[in-house]
Amino acid sequence: MKIIKNEMKVLNELESALHANGSLKEGTTIPLTSNATLDRSETSISAHVENNSIVALTMRYCALTSPPESISQLANLTLLDLADNQLSILPTSLGNLLHLKKLYVDNNQLVTLPASLGNLHHLAEIHVDNNQLTALPESINQLESLNVLSAYGNQLASIPTGFSQLITLKEISLGKNQLTSLPESFWELRDLQLLNIAENRLTFISEHIGNLIGLSTLDLGHNELTSLPEALGTLSNLTFFLYLSNNHLTSLPPSLGTLSNLIYLNATDNHLTSLPDSIGNLISLRELRLYNNELASLPEILGNLRNLKELHLMNNRLVSLPESLGNLTSLKELHLMNNPLASLPESLGNLSNLARLDLRNNRLIALPMSLGNLRSLTHLDLRGNRLVALPECIGELPRLEKLDLRWNKLSSYPEWLKALEQRGCIVFK
């Protein structure tokens, strides 16, 4: 494969460096490809050639402590992948790669980025996850083509105030940093589709988050939030995921009920004592996770969530369940472990698609006869309750694969359990 002379010289220098540190066996060369795609290479070392010029270079897992300066001579380079090395610094000369569109330097030891990055006006993606960055250069605001900024797992305590200039940004991942606040200009990025600011130290989210009308995924989990702005309800394109877990929330804003296209809601590990009735408007929800809260009851309107497939309510304070629970006929998993439930509604038997029912560590003394209608049930966990008898209908569940009865108050075991075991069902007594 023909490569122009000066770039072949660079390639030879890179090969010598890789031979010297053992990343490339002596006598072998950097593999050259001419695939039509400019996505990341599946191999750890490769170069992609088009029109006799190197346009993509991958050197992952090469134990590099600094990238060879000669890389900056690859004038037509559009993708540079130096992830998973030992880089502590990037050379200023990186700013000479004026055609660069994608830069991957994840999983290194970078403590800073060169200001010359601001020269890369065609840069569409920058990935610097899992480094040791304490700041981003102000020059990052000059990257007018930037679509993706991923700086997860660093030590960022702030971000540049001029972020609003990055009007082409579609995805931002700043999770697992040390951010305590965000500049107001941040909320002007109206084309954002994905925002991950989880695992920081945020105590407050501005009402101006409502400006981010293009968001489809939002992760606010693992912060120190005590409340959420009502403006969350204006994010009408929030369709995929909303993560609110591991904060200090005592309630959810009623405005969340306007997110009728939301598929996944996670508000686990908070201090929620109740749910707003508006939660019944989230008619597209497939999965709802509310475990590790302080919920004592659920609103009847929860039964409106007829597309729900998974409902996770473990480790709450639920003493009863609404009769409307039986309306959730798409439900496949219902997790109610570690609650003080004393009884179950008869409507539970309407959950014809339910495959997993976890009721361990409650205060149940009896089970509804309607349990026999759960013809899709494969796993039933009844551990740690106060059951003194079992309804015979459990033995008639045709798909039951596992039944756990340990730590109850059963004085004897019914004969039909033997038939269940002979059929192949695992029974723990």
C-alpha positions in Angstrom: 0.0 0.0 0.0 1.6 3.3 -1.2 2.0 6.1 1.3 3.6 9.5 0.6 7.2 9.7 1.5 7.2 12.0 4.6 4.3 10.1 6.1 6.1 6.8 5.5 9.0 8.3 7.5 6.7 9.1 10.4 5.3 5.5 10.2 8.8 4.1 10.4 9.6 6.2 13.4 6.4 5.1 15.2 7.3 1.5 14.4 10.8 2.0 15.9 9.2 3.4 19.1 6.9 0.5 19.4 9.6 -2.0 18.7 11.7 -0.4 21.4 9.1 -0.8 24.1 8.0 -4.2 23.0 4.5 -3.3 21.8 5.3 -4.4 18.3 7.4 -7.5 17.6 10.7 -6.9 15.9 10.5 -7.4 12.2 6.7 -6.5 12.1 5.2 -3.4 10.9 2.1 -1.3 11.8 -0.9 -3.0 10.0 -2.3 -0.9 7.2 -6.0 -0.9 6.3 -8.1 0.7 3.6 -11.6 0.1 5.0 -14.3 2.5 4.1 -15.1 3.4 7.7 -13.3 5.7 10.0 -14.6 4.3 13.2 -12.3 3.0 15.9 -10.2 0.0 14.9 -10.8 -3.3 16.5 -7.1 -3.9 16.7 -4.8 -2.1 19.1 -2.3 -1.0 16.5 -3.2 0.0 13.0 -3.1 2.8 10.4 -5.9 3.6 7.9 -4.8 4.9 4.5 -6.7 6.8 1.9 -5.3 8.5 -1.2 -1.8 7.5 -0.2 -2.1 9.4 3.1 -2.6 8.2 6.7 -6.1 9.3 7.9 -6.5 7.2 11.0 -3.9 6.0 13.5 -4.5 3.6 16.4 -1.9 2.8 19.1 -3.8 1.4 22.1 -2.2 -0.6 24.9 1.3 0.4 23.8 2.7 1.5 27.1 3.3 5.0 25.7 4.4 7.6 28.2 4.3 10.4 25.6 3.1 10.3 22.0 5.9 10.7 19.4 6.1 14.3 18.2 6.2 13.1 14.6 2.5 12.3 14.7 1.8 16.0 14.2 3.3 15.7 10.7 0.4 13.5 9.6 -1.4 16.4 8.1 -4.5 14.5 6.9 -5.1 12.6 10.1 -8.8 12.6 11.0 -8.8 10.0 13.8 -6.2 9.5 16.5 -6.6 6.7 19.1 -4.1 6.7 21.9 -6.3 5.2 24.6 -5.1 2.8 27.3 -1.5 4.0 27.5 0.5 5.8 30.2 0.4 9.3 28.8 0.8 12.1 31.3 1.0 14.9 28.7 -0.1 15.6 25.1 2.3 17.7 23.0 1.4 21.2 21.9 2.1 20.1 18.4 -1.1 18.1 18.5 -2.8 21.4 17.5 -1.2 21.0 14.1 -3.6 18.2 13.1 -6.0 20.6 11.6 -8.1 17.9 10.0 -8.6 15.8 13.1 -12.2 14.9 13.8 -11.9 12.2 16.6 -9.4 12.1 19.4 -9.4 9.2 21.9 -7.0 9.4 24.9 -9.1 7.6 27.5 -7.5 5.6 30.3 -4.2 7.4 30.5 -2.6 9.6 33.2 -3.2 13.0 31.7 -3.3 15.9 34.2 -3.8 18.6 31.6 -4.7 19.2 27.9 -2.8 21.5 25.7 -4.4 24.9 24.8 -3.5 24.1 21.2 -6.5 21.8 21.1 -8.5 24.9 20.3 -6.9 25.0 16.8 -8.7 21.8 15.9 -11.8 23.4 14.4 -12.9 20.2 12.7 -12.8 18.1 15.9 -16.1 16.5 16.4 -15.3 14.0 19.3 -12.9 14.2 22.2 -12.7 11.3 24.6 -10.6 11.8 27.7 -12.3 9.5 30.2 -10.5 8.1 33.2 -7.5 10.4 33.4 -6.4 12.9 36.1 -7.6 16.1 34.6 -8.4 18.9 37.1 -9.5 21.4 34.4 -10.3 21.7 30.7 -8.5 24.4 28.7 -10.5 27.6 28.0 -9.5 27.0 24.3 -12.0 24.1 24.2 -14.7 26.8 23.6 -13.2 27.3 20.1 -14.1 23.8 18.9 -17.1 24.9 16.8 -17.6 21.4 15.4 -17.6 19.5 18.6 -20.4 17.0 18.9 -19.1 14.7 21.7 -17.2 15.6 24.9 -16.5 12.7 27.2 -14.4 13.4 30.3 -15.9 10.8 32.7 -13.8 9.8 35.6 -11.4 12.7 36.1 -10.9 15.3 38.8 -12.7 18.3 37.3 -13.8 20.8 39.8 -15.2 23.2 37.2 -15.7 23.6 33.5 -15.0 26.7 31.3 -17.7 29.4 31.5 -17.8 29.8 27.7 -19.4 26.4 27.1 -22.4 28.0 25.5 -20.2 28.6 22.4 -20.1 24.9 21.8 -23.5 25.0 20.1 -23.0 21.8 18.1 -22.6 19.6 21.2 -24.9 16.5 21.2 -23.3 14.5 24.0 -21.6 15.5 27.2 -20.3 13.0 29.8 -18.8 14.6 32.9 -19.7 11.9 35.4 -17.4 10.9 38.2 -15.7 14.2 38.7 -15.7 16.7 41.5 -18.1 19.3 40.1 -20.0 21.3 42.8 -21.8 23.6 40.3 -22.2 24.3 36.6 -22.0 27.7 34.9 -25.3 29.2 33.8 -23.9 29.2 30.2 -24.0 25.4 30.4 -27.8 25.4 30.1 -27.7 27.2 26.7 -26.6 24.0 24.9 -30.0 23.5 23.3 -28.9 20.7 20.9 -27.7 18.4 23.7 -29.2 14.9 23.4 -27.3 13.1 26.2 -26.1 14.6 29.4 -24.2 12.6 32.1 -23.2 14.7 35.2 -23.6 11.8 37.7 -21.1 11.0 40.4 -20.2 14.6 41.2 -21.0 16.9 44.2 -23.8 18.9 42.7 -26.3 20.2 45.3 -28.4 22.3 42.8 -29.7 22.0 39.3 -30.8 25.3 37.7 -34.3 25.8 36.4 -32.6 26.7 33.1 -32.1 22.9 32.5 -35.5 23.3 30.9 -33.7 25.0 27.9 -32.1 21.6 27.0 -35.2 20.6 25.0 -33.3 18.1 22.8 -32.3 15.8 25.7 -33.2 12.2 25.4 -31.0 10.9 28.2 -30.2 12.6 31.5 -28.1 11.2 34.3 -28.1 13.2 37.6 -27.4 10.2 39.8 -24.9 10.0 42.7 -24.9 13.7 43.6 -26.0 15.6 46.6 -29.3 16.9 45.3 -32.1 17.6 47.8 -34.7 18.7 45.2 -35.2 18.9 41.5 -36.4 21.8 39.4 -40.0 21.8 38.0 -38.4 22.7 34.7 -37.5 19.0 34.2 -41.0 18.6 33.0 -40.3 20.7 30.0 -37.9 18.2 28.6 -40.4 16.7 26.2 -37.8 14.7 24.2 -36.6 12.9 27.3 -37.5 9.5 26.0 -34.8 7.0 27.0 -33.4 7.3 30.5 -33.7 9.6 33.5 -31.4 8.6 36.3 -32.0 10.3 39.7 -30.5 7.6 42.0 -28.3 8.1 45.0 -29.2 11.7 45.9 -31.0 13.2 49.0 -34.4 13.6 47.3 -37.5 13.5 49.5 -40.0 14.0 46.6 -40.2 14.1 42.8 -41.5 17.2 41.1 -45.1 16.8 39.8 -44.0 18.1 36.5 -42.2 14.8 35.7 -45.7 13.6 34.8 -45.4 15.5 31.5 -42.6 13.1 30.3 -45.1 10.8 28.7 -42.5 9.3 26.3 -40.0 8.3 29.0 -39.0 4.6 28.9 -36.8 4.2 32.0 -36.9 6.1 35.4 -34.5 5.3 38.2 -34.9 7.2 41.5 -33.4 4.6 43.8 -31.4 5.3 47.0 -33.1 8.5 47.9 -35.4 9.5 50.8 -38.7 9.5 48.9 -41.7 9.1 51.1 -44.4 9.3 48.4 -44.9 9.6 44.7 -46.8 12.4 42.9 -50.0 11.3 41.3 -48.6 12.6 38.0 -46.4 9.6 37.8 -49.4 7.8 36.4 -49.0 9.9 33.2 -45.6 8.2 32.4 -47.5 5.8 30.1 -44.4 4.8 28.1 -42.4 3.6 31.1 -41.0 0.1 30.6 -38.9 0.1 33.8 -39.3 1.9 37.1 -36.7 1.6 39.9 -37.6 3.0 43.3 -35.8 0.7 45.7 -34.0 1.9 48.8 -36.4 4.8 49.6 -38.9 5.4 52.4 -42.2 4.8 50.5 -45.0 3.8 52.7 -47.7 3.6 50.0 -48.1 3.8 46.2 -50.7 5.9 44.4 -53.6 4.1 42.8 -52.8 5.9 39.6 -49.7 3.7 39.3 -52.0 1.3 37.6 -52.0 3.5 34.5 -48.5 2.4 33.6 -49.7 -0.5 31.5 -46.5 -0.7 29.4 -44.4 -1.3 32.5 -42.3 -4.5 32.4 -40.2 -4.2 35.5 -41.1 -2.6 38.9 -38.4 -2.5 41.6 -39.7 -1.5 45.1 -37.3 -3.3 47.4 -36.2 -1.8 50.7 -39.1 0.6 51.3 -41.8 0.9 54.0 -44.8 -0.4 52.0 -47.5 -1.9 54.2 -49.9 -2.4 51.3 -50.2 -2.3 47.5 -52.9 -0.6 45.5 -55.5 -2.7 43.9 -54.7 -1.0 40.6 -51.4 -3.0 40.5 -53.4 -5.6 38.7 -53.7 -3.3 35.7 -50.0 -3.6 35.0 -50.6 -6.6 32.7 -47.3 -6.1 30.8 -45.3 -6.6 34.0 -42.7 -9.3 33.9 -40.7 -8.6 37.1 -42.0 -7.4 40.4 -39.5 -6.9 43.2 -40.9 -6.2 46.7 -38.2 -7.6 49.0 -37.7 -6.0 52.4 -41.0 -4.2 53.0 -43.5 -4.6 55.9 -46.2 -5.9 53.6 -48.9 -7.8 55.5 -51.1 -8.7 52.6 -51.3 -8.7 48.8 -54.2 -7.5 46.6 -56.3 -10.2 44.8 -55.7 -8.2 41.6 -52.1 -9.5 41.7 -53.5 -12.5 39.8 -54.2 -10.3 36.8 -50.4 -10.0 36.0 -50.6 -12.7 33.3 -47.1 -12.0 32.0 -45.3 -11.9 35.4 -42.3 -14.2 35.4 -40.5 -13.1 38.6 -42.1 -12.2 41.9 -39.9 -11.5 44.8 -41.7 -11.1 48.2 -38.9 -12.1 50.6 -38.6 -10.5 54.0 -42.1 -9.1 54.3 -44.8 -9.8 56.9 -47.2 -11.9 54.8 -49.3 -14.4 56.7 -51.3 -15.6 53.7 -51.2 -15.4 49.9 -54.2 -14.5 47.6 -55.8 -17.4 45.8 -55.4 -15.4 42.6 -51.7 -16.3 42.6 -52.7 -19.4 40.7 -53.5 -17.2 37.7 -49.9 -16.3 37.2 -49.4 -18.8 34.4 -46.1 -17.2 33.2 -44.4 -17.2 36.7 -41.0 -18.9 36.7 -39.5 -17.6 40.0 -41.4 -17.1 43.3 -39.5 -16.0 46.4 -41.4 -16.2 49.6 -38.5 -16.3 52.1 -38.7 -14.7 55.5 -42.4 -14.1 55.8 -44.9 -15.4 58.3 -46.8 -17.9 56.2 -48.5 -20.7 58.0 -50.0 -22.3 54.9 -49.7 -22.2 51.1 -52.5 -22.1 48.6 -52.6 -25.2 46.5 -52.8 -23.1 43.3 -49.0 -22.6 43.5 -48.6 -26.2 42.6 -50.5 -25.7 39.4 -48.3 -22.9 38.1 -47.1 -24.6 34.8 -43.8 -22.7 34.3 -42.6 -22.4 37.9 -38.9 -23.2 38.0 -37.9 -22.0 41.5 -39.9 -21.7 44.7 -38.2 -20.5 47.9 -40.1 -21.1 51.1 -37.4 -20.8 53.7 -37.8 -19.0 57.0 -41.6 -19.1 57.2 -43.9 -20.6 59.9 -45.1 -23.5 57.9 -46.0 -26.4 60.3 -45.9 -28.9 57.4 -45.4 -29.0 53.7 -48.3 -29.9 51.4 -48.1 -33.1 49.3 -48.3 -31.1 46.0 -44.8 -29.7 46.6 -43.5 -33.2 45.8 -45.2 -33.1 42.4 -43.8 -29.7 41.8 -40.3 -31.0 42.5 -40.8 -34.1 40.4 -41.7 -31.8 37.5 -38.3 -30.1 37.8 -39.1 -27.1 39.9 -36.4 -26.3 42.5 -38.0 -25.9 45.9 -36.1 -24.5 48.9 -37.8 -25.4 52.2 
